[in-house]
Amino acid sequence: MPSPPEPDVVSPEDVSIPVDGRAPLKGWHWHRPGPRGVLVVAHGLGEHSGLYRSLAEFLVPTLGVDVLAFDFLGHGRSPGRRGHLERYEQLLDDLLASTRWVARIRPGVPRFVLGHSNGGVVSILSLLREPDAADGLILSNPALRLKYQPPRHKLIAGHVLRVLAPWVTLSGPLPTGDLSRDPLQQVLIRGDHLMHNRLGPPLFFGMRAGGISALQHAPRMTTPLLVVVGDDDPIIEPDSGRSFHDRYGAEDKALRSEPGFVHAPLFDLGRGAIYGCLADWLRPRLSLSRDDVQFQSDGHPPSHGPDQPDRTIRGTMNR
C-alpha cells in the first residue's frame, strides 16, 4: 500500500545554533527528509525569524527544500540587548555559524542565503569573508544606502556615542506603512512583541560602512545572485540594489525590480509574485524540472503561502 502524502504545511523545529564564544542563537527549521537544498534566511533590522513562516511553508512543499530562519544577536528570541552590538562583525559570525550548522546536518546539499535589508548587507559581507558558505545569494532590498541620510549633527552625535557610550541604543517610530502596503500586515507588525525599533551606534555605523564595502567589492563576487528591489522603498535607495547587481562579478545574476513595492517585498501586497520569483530562480539551481515543482502556471503560490499574512511565529522575547 502506498504511503499517504505528506501534508503541505510543515511544522518548524525550534532549534539552537551554536556560536563561538557566546550563547546559542534561536531559530526555526522547516524540514522534510531528503531535501534538495537549504535556504538560510537572514532577517532585517528589528525583525525576527518567525516572520518568514509563510515563505517557508510555501518553499518546503513547493521545491522540496529546507528553510532555516534564525534570530540575529539582539533580535527575536536570541540573547542580547535589542539593537546593541559590540561590533557589527558579530552579525557575520551569526550568519556563518548558521550556514555551518546547516552544512553539518545536511552535508552535500546546496545552500542558499536570503538576506533582507540589513540581513542583505550581512549576507554580502559574509560571502566576501567565506565565499563557499552558500551556493546562491538572494537579496531583498539590501540596506546598501539609506534613501535619506541623517543630518550632519546627528551623525556627529552618533560618532561621539560610538566612542564614549557604544552601549546606548535609541528608539524610533516603527514605520509600518514603509514596510508593507498591506493593512493587515501593518496591524500584525505593530502587535508583534518580537519586533523592535532600537538601534545603537555600532549597528548603525556598521550597516552604513557595510553597504559601502559591499558595493565596492561587488565585482569580486561570483556566487549566483538574485536581487529583488521595491521601486518605492522609502527606507533604502532602490538604485543601490540595482547598482550592486550591475557591478556584481558573476555572470549568473538576475534583478527583479517591482514598481509600487515598498521596503519589505516578502510582506507587501502582491508578494505572491515575489514568492514565485524566488521559486523560479531556485528551481534550476536545485537541478529540478518544472514538473518537479508544485507551482501554478500563473506564477502564484498555493493558498497556504503568502495569502495568509498572519502566519508568523510569536514567542517570548529574551531581553
Backbone hydrogen bonds in HBPLUS format (Angstrom, degrees):
<---DONOR---> <-ACCEPTOR-->    atom                        ^
c    i                          cat <-CA-CA->   ^        H-A-AA   ^      H-
h    n   atom  resd res      DA  || num        DHA   H-A  angle D-A-AA Bond
n    s   type  num  typ     dist DA aas  dist angle  dist       angle   num
A0013-GLU N   A0029-HIS O   2.82 MM  16  5.00 165.3  1.84 131.5 135.6     1
A0029-HIS N   A0013-GLU O   2.89 MM  16  5.00 156.6  1.95 140.5 148.3     2
A0015-VAL N   A0027-GLY O   2.97 MM  12  5.26 168.5  1.98 140.3 143.3     3
A0027-GLY N   A0015-VAL O   3.01 MM  12  5.26 138.7  2.18 153.4 150.3     4
A0017-ILE N   A0025-LEU O   2.83 MM   8  5.00 159.4  1.87 139.2 146.3     5
A0025-LEU N   A0017-ILE O   2.88 MM   8  5.00 157.3  1.93 145.7 143.9     6
A0022-ARG N   A0019-VAL O   3.33 MM   3  5.96 170.0  2.34 138.3 136.8     7
A0071-ASP N   A0026-LYS O   2.83 MM  45  5.71 164.1  1.86 173.2 167.9     8
A0028-TRP N   A0069-ALA O   2.79 MM  41  5.40 160.8  1.82 160.6 165.2     9
A0069-ALA N   A0028-TRP O   2.97 MM  41  5.40 165.2  1.99 160.8 164.0    10
A0030-TRP N   A0067-VAL O   2.84 MM  37  5.17 161.4  1.88 162.3 162.2    11
A0067-VAL N   A0030-TRP O   2.99 MM  37  5.17 159.1  2.04 144.9 150.6    12
A0036-ARG N   A0064-GLY O   2.80 MM  28  5.82 165.2  1.83 153.9 158.9    13
A0066-ASP N   A0037-GLY O   2.88 MM  29  6.30 160.8  1.92 153.8 155.5    14
A0038-VAL N   A0110-PRO O   2.90 MM  72  6.34 146.2  2.01 157.2 168.2    15
A0112-PHE N   A0038-VAL O   2.81 MM  74  6.12 152.5  1.88 163.9 170.4    16
A0039-LEU N   A0066-ASP O   2.91 MM  27  6.21 159.4  1.95 141.8 146.6    17
A0068-LEU N   A0039-LEU O   2.85 MM  29  6.20 163.0  1.88 156.3 161.5    18
A0040-VAL N   A0112-PHE O   2.75 MM  72  6.11 166.8  1.77 156.2 158.8    19
A0114-LEU N   A0040-VAL O   2.85 MM  74  6.12 163.7  1.87 157.0 159.7    20
A0041-VAL N   A0068-LEU O   2.78 MM  27  6.16 162.8  1.81 156.9 161.9    21
A0042-ALA N   A0114-LEU O   2.73 MM  72  6.00 171.0  1.74 166.2 167.5    22
A0116-HIS N   A0042-ALA O   3.09 MM  74  6.46 162.7  2.12 170.8 172.3    23
A0047-GLU N   A0044-GLY O   3.10 MM   3  5.39 162.3  2.13 125.0 128.6    24
A0196-HIS N   A0046-GLY O   3.06 MM 150  4.69 149.2  2.16 126.8 134.0    25
A0051-LEU N   A0048-HIS O   3.31 MM   3  6.10 161.6  2.34 119.5 124.0    26
A0052-TYR N   A0049-SER O   3.13 MM   3  5.95 166.9  2.14 125.1 128.5    27
A0053-ARG N   A0050-GLY O   3.32 MM   3  5.62 149.3  2.42 119.2 116.8    28
A0313-ILE N   A0050-GLY O   3.09 MM 263  4.27 146.7  2.20  99.4 109.5    29
A0056-ALA N   A0052-TYR O   3.06 MM   4  6.31 162.0  2.09 150.3 155.3    30
A0057-GLU N   A0053-ARG O   2.83 MM   4  6.09 161.0  1.87 157.8 163.5    31
A0058-PHE N   A0054-SER O   3.04 MM   4  6.22 126.6  2.34 137.9 150.7    32
A0058-PHE N   A0055-LEU O   3.18 MM   3  5.19 139.3  2.35  96.0 107.7    33
A0059-LEU N   A0055-LEU O   2.94 MM   4  6.20 169.3  1.95 157.8 159.8    34
A0060-VAL N   A0056-ALA O   2.96 MM   4  5.86 171.2  1.97 155.9 158.2    35
A0062-THR N   A0058-PHE O   3.15 MM   4  5.99 145.8  2.27 142.6 152.7    36
A0063-LEU N   A0059-LEU O   2.88 MM   4  5.55 171.4  1.88 146.3 148.8    37
A0064-GLY N   A0060-VAL O   2.90 MM   4  5.02 132.2  2.13 127.4 139.3    38
A0294-GLN N   A0062-THR O   3.33 MM 232  4.84 151.9  2.41 132.0 135.1    39
A0075-HIS N   A0072-PHE O   3.00 MM   3  5.34 133.5  2.23 146.0 139.7    40
A0074-GLY N   A0079-PRO O   2.87 MM   5  5.78 164.7  1.90 150.9 148.0    41
A0078-SER N   A0075-HIS O   3.00 MM   3  5.79 143.0  2.14 152.0 155.3    42
A0084-HIS N   A0081-ARG O   3.21 MM   3  5.56 171.9  2.22 128.4 128.8    43
A0200-GLY N   A0083-GLY O   3.02 MM 117  5.65 128.1  2.30 150.6 142.9    44
A0090-GLN N   A0087-ARG O   3.12 MM   3  5.91 166.8  2.13 120.3 124.5    45
A0091-LEU N   A0088-TYR O   2.99 MM   3  5.94 156.5  2.05 128.1 132.0    46
A0092-LEU N   A0089-GLU O   3.07 MM   3  5.07 120.8  2.44  95.5 110.1    47
A0093-ASP N   A0089-GLU O   3.02 MM   4  6.40 154.7  2.08 149.3 156.4    48
A0094-ASP N   A0090-GLN O   3.02 MM   4  6.33 146.2  2.14 138.8 147.6    49
A0095-LEU N   A0091-LEU O   3.07 MM   4  6.42 163.2  2.10 151.9 154.0    50
A0096-LEU N   A0092-LEU O   2.96 MM   4  6.11 173.3  1.97 158.1 160.3    51
A0097-ALA N   A0093-ASP O   2.89 MM   4  5.93 147.1  2.00 141.6 150.8    52
A0098-SER N   A0094-ASP O   3.05 MM   4  6.31 145.1  2.18 142.0 151.3    53
A0098-SER N   A0095-LEU O   3.04 MM   3  5.05 119.9  2.42  93.8 109.0    54
A0099-THR N   A0095-LEU O   2.96 MM   4  6.37 153.5  2.03 151.9 159.1    55
A0100-ARG N   A0096-LEU O   3.00 MM   4  6.12 151.7  2.08 141.5 149.2    56
A0101-TRP N   A0097-ALA O   2.97 MM   4  6.11 149.0  2.07 138.7 147.3    57
A0102-VAL N   A0098-SER O   3.02 MM   4  6.27 157.9  2.07 146.4 151.6    58
A0103-ALA N   A0099-THR O   2.98 MM   4  6.19 153.3  2.05 139.6 147.1    59
A0104-ARG N   A0100-ARG O   2.99 MM   4  6.27 142.3  2.14 143.6 153.0    60
A0105-ILE N   A0101-TRP O   3.13 MM   4  6.46 158.0  2.18 150.5 155.4    61
A0106-ARG N   A0102-VAL O   2.76 MM   4  5.69 144.8  1.89 153.0 162.4    62
A0109-VAL N   A0106-ARG O   3.34 MM   3  5.80 159.7  2.39 135.7 134.1    63
A0135-ASP N   A0111-ARG O   2.55 MM  24  5.34 166.2  1.57 152.7 157.6    64
A0113-VAL N   A0136-GLY O   3.03 MM  23  6.44 158.0  2.08 151.7 156.8    65
A0138-ILE N   A0113-VAL O   2.79 MM  25  6.11 162.8  1.82 164.4 167.2    66
A0115-GLY N   A0138-ILE O   2.88 MM  23  6.32 160.5  1.92 165.9 167.8    67
A0140-SER N   A0115-GLY O   2.96 MM  25  6.21 162.0  2.00 149.9 151.2    68
A0119-GLY N   A0116-HIS O   2.75 MM   3  4.79 130.7  1.99 147.2 134.2    69
A0117-SER N   A0140-SER O   2.97 MM  23  6.29 162.7  2.00 166.2 168.6    70
A0120-GLY N   A0117-SER O   2.86 MM   3  5.08 136.7  2.05 102.1 115.1    71
A0121-VAL N   A0117-SER O   3.31 MM   4  6.86 147.7  2.42 147.3 155.0    72
A0143-ALA N   A0117-SER O   3.02 MM  26  4.53 166.3  2.04 103.7 101.8    73
A0122-VAL N   A0118-ASN O   2.99 MM   4  6.32 166.5  2.01 155.6 158.8    74
A0123-SER N   A0119-GLY O   2.94 MM   4  6.00 149.3  2.04 134.0 142.6    75
A0124-ILE N   A0120-GLY O   3.01 MM   4  6.27 160.0  2.05 150.3 154.4    76
A0125-LEU N   A0121-VAL O   3.01 MM   4  6.26 175.5  2.01 160.1 160.7    77
A0126-SER N   A0122-VAL O   2.88 MM   4  5.94 149.8  1.97 145.3 154.2    78
A0127-LEU N   A0123-SER O   3.07 MM   4  6.27 155.0  2.13 146.9 152.3    79
A0128-LEU N   A0124-ILE O   2.95 MM   4  6.27 140.8  2.11 146.2 158.1    80
A0129-ARG N   A0125-LEU O   3.03 MM   4  6.27 143.9  2.17 138.4 147.6    81
A0130-GLU N   A0126-SER O   2.77 MM   4  6.02 161.1  1.80 149.5 155.3    82
A0133-ALA N   A0130-GLU O   3.01 MM   3  5.59 162.6  2.04 126.0 127.6    83
A0137-LEU N   A0224-PRO O   2.82 MM  87  6.13 157.9  1.87 157.7 165.1    84
A0226-LEU N   A0137-LEU O   2.91 MM  89  6.36 145.6  2.03 156.3 164.8    85
A0139-LEU N   A0226-LEU O   2.82 MM  87  6.26 160.1  1.86 160.7 167.6    86
A0228-VAL N   A0139-LEU O   2.75 MM  89  6.03 164.7  1.78 164.0 169.4    87
A0141-ASN N   A0228-VAL O   2.86 MM  87  6.14 171.8  1.86 178.2 177.6    88
A0144-LEU N   A0142-PRO O   2.78 MM   2  5.59 139.9  1.94 106.3  93.8    89
A0237-GLU N   A0145-ARG O   2.85 MM  92  5.72 170.6  1.86 162.9 166.2    90
A0147-LYS N   A0235-ILE O   2.87 MM  88  5.44 169.4  1.88 135.4 133.4    91
A0154-LYS N   A0151-PRO O   3.06 MM   3  5.44 127.7  2.34 106.5 119.7    92
A0155-LEU N   A0151-PRO O   3.11 MM   4  6.50 153.7  2.18 152.4 160.5    93
A0156-ILE N   A0152-ARG O   2.93 MM   4  6.23 158.8  1.98 153.7 159.3    94
A0157-ALA N   A0153-HIS O   3.01 MM   4  6.17 160.0  2.05 139.4 145.0    95
A0158-GLY N   A0154-LYS O   2.85 MM   4  6.02 150.6  1.93 142.6 151.1    96
A0159-HIS N   A0155-LEU O   2.93 MM   4  6.22 152.2  2.01 147.6 154.3    97
A0160-VAL N   A0156-ILE O   3.01 MM   4  6.33 153.1  2.09 149.1 156.6    98
A0161-LEU N   A0157-ALA O   2.97 MM   4  6.27 162.5  2.00 150.1 154.4    99
A0162-ARG N   A0158-GLY O   2.85 MM   4  6.04 147.5  1.96 142.5 152.5   100
A0163-VAL N   A0159-HIS O   3.22 MM   4  6.49 140.1  2.39 139.9 148.0   101
A0163-VAL N   A0160-VAL O   3.14 MM   3  5.36 130.9  2.39 100.1 112.1   102
A0164-LEU N   A0160-VAL O   2.86 MM   4  6.05 176.5  1.86 162.8 163.9   103
A0165-ALA N   A0161-LEU O   2.75 MM   4  4.73 143.4  1.88 122.0 134.1   104
A0168-VAL N   A0165-ALA O   3.12 MM   3  5.82 170.5  2.13 123.7 126.7   105
A0170-LEU N   A0199-LEU O   2.94 MM  29  5.38 168.4  1.95 137.6 136.0   106
A0199-LEU N   A0170-LEU O   2.85 MM  29  5.38 146.5  1.97 144.7 155.6   107
A0176-THR N   A0174-LEU O   2.83 MM   2  5.78 123.6  2.15 117.6 101.0   108
A0178-ASP N   A0175-PRO O   2.86 MM   3  5.30 139.9  2.02 110.6 122.7   109
A0179-LEU N   A0176-THR O   3.10 MM   3  5.12 136.1  2.31  96.0 108.2   110
A0180-SER N   A0176-THR O   3.08 MM   4  6.33 160.7  2.12 157.3 160.6   111
A0263-HIS N   A0178-ASP O   3.10 MM  85  6.11 158.9  2.15 160.7 159.5   112
A0264-ALA N   A0179-LEU O   3.02 MM  85  5.12 149.6  2.12 136.3 139.0   113
A0186-GLN N   A0182-ASP O   3.02 MM   4  6.33 153.9  2.09 154.5 162.5   114
A0187-VAL N   A0183-PRO O   3.11 MM   4  6.42 153.6  2.18 146.2 152.2   115
A0188-LEU N   A0184-LEU O   2.98 MM   4  6.25 162.5  2.01 152.1 156.9   116
A0189-ILE N   A0185-GLN O   2.87 MM   4  6.08 156.8  1.93 152.1 158.1   117
A0190-ARG N   A0186-GLN O   3.08 MM   4  6.28 163.1  2.11 146.8 151.0   118
A0191-GLY N   A0187-VAL O   3.11 MM   4  6.32 143.5  2.25 143.7 153.5   119
A0192-ASP N   A0189-ILE O   3.23 MM   3  5.16 163.5  2.26 103.8 108.8   120
A0195-MET N   A0192-ASP O   3.15 MM   3  5.69 160.4  2.19 113.4 119.3   121
A0204-PHE N   A0200-GLY O   3.00 MM   4  6.25 169.4  2.01 162.4 165.7   122
A0205-PHE N   A0201-PRO O   2.90 MM   4  5.84 163.3  1.93 158.3 161.7   123
A0206-GLY N   A0202-PRO O   2.99 MM   4  5.57 138.0  2.18 122.6 134.6   124
A0207-MET N   A0203-LEU O   2.98 MM   4  6.04 156.2  2.03 143.5 149.1   125
A0208-ARG N   A0204-PHE O   2.97 MM   4  6.23 159.6  2.02 149.5 155.7   126
A0209-ALA N   A0205-PHE O   2.91 MM   4  6.02 166.9  1.93 145.8 149.2   127
A0210-GLY N   A0206-GLY O   2.79 MM   4  5.78 146.7  1.90 138.5 149.3   128
A0211-GLY N   A0207-MET O   2.94 MM   4  6.15 149.0  2.04 147.1 153.1   129
A0212-ILE N   A0208-ARG O   3.38 MM   4  6.70 157.5  2.43 142.9 147.9   130
A0213-SER N   A0209-ALA O   2.95 MM   4  6.21 162.8  1.98 151.4 156.2   131
A0214-ALA N   A0210-GLY O   2.83 MM   4  5.97 154.5  1.90 146.3 153.6   132
A0215-LEU N   A0211-GLY O   3.12 MM   4  6.33 163.1  2.15 148.4 151.5   133
A0216-GLN N   A0212-ILE O   3.01 MM   4  6.20 155.9  2.07 146.3 153.8   134
A0217-HIS N   A0213-SER O   2.93 MM   4  6.07 154.2  2.00 151.2 156.9   135
A0220-ARG N   A0217-HIS O   2.96 MM   3  5.58 152.3  2.04 120.3 128.5   136
A0221-MET N   A0218-ALA O   3.09 MM   3  5.54 157.4  2.14 117.4 123.8   137
A0249-GLY N   A0218-ALA O   3.10 MM  31  6.28 140.4  2.26 141.9 130.0   138
A0225-LEU N   A0252-ASP O   3.02 MM  27  6.47 156.5  2.08 144.1 151.3   139
A0254-ALA N   A0225-LEU O   2.87 MM  29  6.19 134.9  2.07 134.5 148.8   140
A0227-VAL N   A0254-ALA O   2.92 MM  27  6.32 155.5  1.98 148.3 155.6   141
A0256-ARG N   A0227-VAL O   2.74 MM  29  6.07 165.7  1.75 169.5 172.2   142
A0229-VAL N   A0256-ARG O   2.82 MM  27  6.19 164.2  1.84 161.5 165.1   143
A0258-GLU N   A0229-VAL O   2.80 MM  29  6.09 171.5  1.81 173.5 176.2   144
A0233-ASP N   A0230-GLY O   3.12 MM   3  5.40 153.2  2.19 124.5 120.8   145
A0231-ASP N   A0258-GLU O   2.93 MM  27  5.62 162.7  1.96 132.7 137.9   146
A0232-ASP N   A0261-PHE O   2.92 MM  29  5.51 141.1  2.08 157.6 166.0   147
A0240-SER N   A0237-GLU O   2.96 MM   3  5.62 151.4  2.05 118.0 126.2   148
A0241-GLY N   A0238-PRO O   3.12 MM   3  5.55 129.0  2.39 108.8 120.0   149
A0242-ARG N   A0238-PRO O   3.29 MM   4  6.70 159.1  2.34 149.4 155.3   150
A0243-SER N   A0239-ASP O   2.80 MM   4  5.91 152.7  1.87 142.5 150.4   151
A0244-PHE N   A0240-SER O   2.97 MM   4  6.14 152.4  2.04 139.9 147.0   152
A0245-HIS N   A0241-GLY O   3.09 MM   4  6.36 161.0  2.13 145.6 150.1   153
A0246-ASP N   A0242-ARG O   2.94 MM   4  6.22 162.1  1.97 150.1 154.9   154
A0247-ARG N   A0243-SER O   2.93 MM   4  6.08 152.4  2.01 150.3 157.1   155
A0248-TYR N   A0244-PHE O   2.98 MM   4  5.90 123.9  2.31 142.4 156.2   156
A0248-TYR N   A0245-HIS O   3.24 MM   3  5.14 143.2  2.39  96.9 107.4   157
A0253-LYS N   A0251-GLU O   3.03 MM   2  5.78 119.5  2.41 110.4  94.0   158
A0261-PHE N   A0258-GLU O   3.38 MM   3  5.75 155.4  2.45 120.3 127.3   159
A0267-PHE N   A0264-ALA O   2.93 MM   3  5.57 165.1  1.95 124.5 129.4   160
A0268-ASP N   A0265-PRO O   3.37 MM   3  4.97 164.3  2.40  96.9 101.6   161
A0271-ARG N   A0268-ASP O   3.15 MM   3  5.45 131.2  2.40 141.0 135.6   162
A0273-ALA N   A0270-GLY O   3.14 MM   3  6.05 151.2  2.23 125.3 129.2   163
A0274-ILE N   A0271-ARG O   2.92 MM   3  5.02 123.5  2.24  98.9 114.1   164
A0275-TYR N   A0271-ARG O   2.92 MM   4  6.33 158.8  1.97 158.0 164.0   165
A0276-GLY N   A0272-GLY O   2.97 MM   4  6.19 158.5  2.02 144.8 150.8   166
A0277-CYS N   A0273-ALA O   2.93 MM   4  6.13 146.5  2.04 136.7 146.0   167
A0278-LEU N   A0274-ILE O   2.95 MM   4  6.25 160.7  1.99 154.4 157.9   168
A0279-ALA N   A0275-TYR O   3.02 MM   4  6.33 161.9  2.05 151.1 156.0   169
A0280-ASP N   A0276-GLY O   2.88 MM   4  6.06 162.0  1.92 150.9 155.9   170
A0281-TRP N   A0277-CYS O   2.96 MM   4  6.13 149.2  2.05 145.6 154.0   171
A0282-LEU N   A0278-LEU O   2.90 MM   4  6.07 160.2  1.94 151.5 157.0   172
A0283-ARG N   A0279-ALA O   2.95 MM   4  5.91 156.3  2.00 149.3 155.2   173
A0285-ARG N   A0282-LEU O   2.94 MM   3  5.27 125.0  2.25 108.9 124.6   174
A0286-LEU N   A0282-LEU O   3.03 MM   4  6.27 112.8  2.50 149.4 166.8   175
A0286-LEU N   A0283-ARG O   3.03 MM   3  5.24 156.4  2.09 108.0 115.5   176
A0288-LEU N   A0283-ARG O   3.16 MM   5  5.39 164.2  2.19 144.3 145.7   177
A0287-SER N   A0284-PRO O   3.18 MM   3  4.87 158.6  2.22  95.6 100.7   178
A0292-ASP N   A0289-SER O   2.97 MM   3  5.26 143.0  2.11 105.9 116.7   179
A0293-VAL N   A0290-ARG O   3.15 MM   3  5.41 157.7  2.20 107.8 114.7   180
A0295-PHE N   A0293-VAL O   2.94 MM   2  5.50 125.4  2.24 108.4  92.3   181
A0299-GLY N   A0296-GLN O   3.12 MM   3  5.80 162.3  2.15 121.8 123.9   182
A0305-GLY N   A0302-PRO O   3.05 MM   3  5.83 162.8  2.08 125.9 128.8   183
A0308-GLN N   A0305-GLY O   3.22 MM   3  6.23 153.6  2.29 129.8 132.1   184
A0311-ARG N   A0308-GLN O   3.14 MM   3  5.96 160.2  2.18 130.6 131.5   185
A0312-THR N   A0310-ASP O   2.86 MM   2  5.71 133.3  2.08 108.1  93.6   186
